[in-house]
């Protein structure tokens, strides 16, 4: 597959399995925007309906697990996908059906797992008993898992992940759970430089960028994972897909529209090739 030759062409098909954010900044809505910005075709299987805005999540209810399964099968059985991304999966039943579909209809398709557990505002987005199911069943299927530091603590049981050495240790522990690669995100860290680590069985790549002092970070994890999935759907090497997605998210934060009274959304309409 070649990279798109003009701005109107579609290159790659990505299926996102995630929850809905009616305010448009995170979840399925952010996924569709990010995948489209990368020049790929976006499909969506909704796992949960939430009540949320930039001030936080106040309610979330799951979609029936069998309906989630049927949404995924409807997409894969007709249009097909070159990459699959999952975000908020809510409960053990949904994780179970997603696992089954990935092992059957989704077999061989690159899979990006964003282990969504807690919202930016602190609302739990994954039931506690479902965390074990995610670790046991979905992590081993992931081409790439993209935890932030709190999620990495939950996945590994580590009390502290602050230094680069601790981040590397955590990423290696997550690799040990069966993931093909780990992008451990340092957005919850401190200091002027934001550090992300991409760790595989054979290599570690460190990505540094200037930390942006802003409240407008709603949906950054969803957006980053979806943008990476689009790159994989376009046959980009993993490191290149991660690099492009990070640049895109950085610019989307810098050019955030400033909407809402809390953690505002990104500007998903920026070009993935914009610099500076």
N, C-alpha and C positions, 0 to 999 in steps of 0.2 A: 504494500500500500504506500502510495506517495503522499507527501504532505500537500495540503491544498494549494492549488496553483493560482486561485483568485479568491477574492473576499466573499464571493457568493457560493462557492462550492462547499459541500459537506464531506468531511473526512472522518470516518469512524462513527460507530454507534455505541452509546453508553446507556445502560440501564441502571438507574438509581433506585434503591430500596430503602426508604426512609420515611420519617414523619413529616407532616405538613405544618408549615408556619404561616398562618394567615397574614402576618405582617410583612412577609416576603423576604426577610433578611437571612433566614437560615432554612434548614431542612430541604425538602423537595424543591421549594421555590428557588433557593440559592443554588441547588444542584443544577437545575435546568438552566439557570442564567449562566453559571460558570461553564458548563459543558458547551453551551451555545457559543459563548465568547471564545472558546478554544477552537471553534469551527467544526465541532462534532454534533451528531444528532442525539438529542436527549429523550429518554423514556423514563417513566416513573411508576413504581409500585408503592402505594402509600401504606404505611404500617400503623400510623397513629394520627388522630386528629387532636390538635392542641389549641388551647386558648393562650395566646402570647403576643407580646409586642416588645418594644425596646426596653420596657420596664421589667419584663420577666415573664415566666410561664406560670399561669394560674390554674390550668387544668389540662390533663392529657388522658385520652381514652384510646385503647387499642382497636385496630381493625381486626375483625375475625381472622384467625390464622389461615383458614382455608381460602379466604378471599385474597389475602396477601399472596399465597401460593398461586392462585389462579391468575392474578394480575401478572406475576412474573412469567408464568407459562404462556400467557397470551402474547407477551412481547417476544419471548425467546422462540416461540413456535411459529411466529409469522415474520417479523422484521429481523429478529436475531440481534445479537450484541457482540461487539468486539472487546468490551470490558464491562464489568459489573462493579458497582460501588454500593456499599450499604452504610447507613447511618443509624438513626434511632430505630431500634428493633423492639423495644418496650418490654417484652416478656418472653418466658421460656418457650411458650407454644409457637410464637412467631419465629424465634431462633431455630426451633426444630424444623419447621417447614422450609425455611430458607436454607438450612443445611442440606436437607434432602434434595431440594431443587438444584443447588449448586453442584451436588455430587452426580446429578443425572443430566438434566437439560443444560446446566451451566458448566458441565465438565470441560476442562481445557480452556475456559475463558478467563483471562486475567481478572483478578478480584481484589479490589481495594477495600479494606475493612477500616472504617472510622469507628472506633469503639466508643460510641457516644454513651456517656453514663450520667453526666451532670451538665445542665445548661450553664451559660455564662453567669446567669443570675443566681445559680446555686440550686435550682430545682432538679430533683432526681428524675432522669429520663430512662433509666433501666432498672427494673425491679432487682433487688439484691439477689434473689435466687436465680435470676437470669444471668448474672455475671459469671457464675460457674459454667453454665451451659455455653456461653459465648467463648470462654477460654478453652473449654474441652472440645467444642465442635467446630467453631468458625475460625478461630485463630490458625489451626493447622491447614485450613483451606486458603488462607490469604496469600496472595502474591505479595501484598504490602499491607501492613497495619500502621495506622497513623495516630498513635496516642499522644496526648499532651502529658505534662508531668503528673497531674493528679490521676489521670487514667493509667499511666505507667505504674504509679504506686499501687493502684488497685489490682493491676494485672500481676505485679511481682511480689507484693507484700512488703516492699522496701519502705522504710519509714521516711527516708530523706533522699531526694534526688535534686541536688542543687549544683554540684560541680559537673564539669564535662566528664570527669572520670566516673562519677555516679551515673550520669546519663548513659555512658557507654555500657556500664555494668547492667543497668536496667534493660537496655536494648538487647544485650546479649541474652539476658534471662528470658525476654519475650521471644527471641529467636528459638530458644530452647523449648518453647511451647509449641513450636512447629511452623511459625510464620516464615514465609520465604524471605522477607525483608522487613525492616522496621524503620520508620521515620519518626524518631522521637522529637517532638516539637518543644522548643524552649520558651514559648510565649508566656508561660507562667513563672519564668525565672526572673532574675533581677539583673541590673546593669544596663549600660547603654547599648550593648551589642546583644542581639537576639541570636542564639545558636540553636540550630537544628542538626541532628545527627541521623544520617542514613546508614544503617548497618545491615550488612548481609553476612553470610557465612564466610565470605572471602575478603571483605573489604569494609572500610568505614570512610564515609565522606562527610566532612563538616561544612555546613553552610552558615555563613555569618551575614547578618544584615543589621542596619541601624534600627534600633528599637524606636517605634513611633509612640509618642505620648499622646494618646487619644482614647476617648471612651467608645469610639465607633468601631467595634470589633465583633459585632453580632454576626454569627455565621461564618467566622473565619475557618473553623475546622471543616465544616461542610464544604465550603468553597474550595479549600485547598485539596481535599481528597477527591472531589469531583474533577477538578482541573487536572490532577495527576491521572485519574482514570481516563480522561479524554486523551492524554498523551499516550498512554499505553494502548488505547484503541487505535491510535494513529501509528502504531509500531515504533514509537520513540523508545530508545533505551531508558531504563528506569531513572538513572541519574539525570538525564536530560529532561525527562518528564517532570521530575521533582523540581529541578532548577527553573524551568519555565513557569510552573505553577506557583512557586514561591515569588517569583518576580511579579506575576499577575496579582497575587494577593497583596503584595506590598504596595503596588500602585493603586489597587482598589481601596486600600485603607487610606492612603495619602489623599485620594480624591473622593473620600466618602461624602455623601450629600448632606450629612448633618441632621438627618430626620430623627424625630422622636425625642423623648426626654430622658432616655437612659442610654443603654448600649446600642448605638445606632447601627444601621446596616452599612455594608460596603457599597462601593460603586462598581457593580458587576459589569458595567458597560465599557470599562477601560479596555484598550487593546492589550492582548497578552504580550505584545512586542514593545509596548511603551516603556521608555527608560527615563529616569531623572524626574 
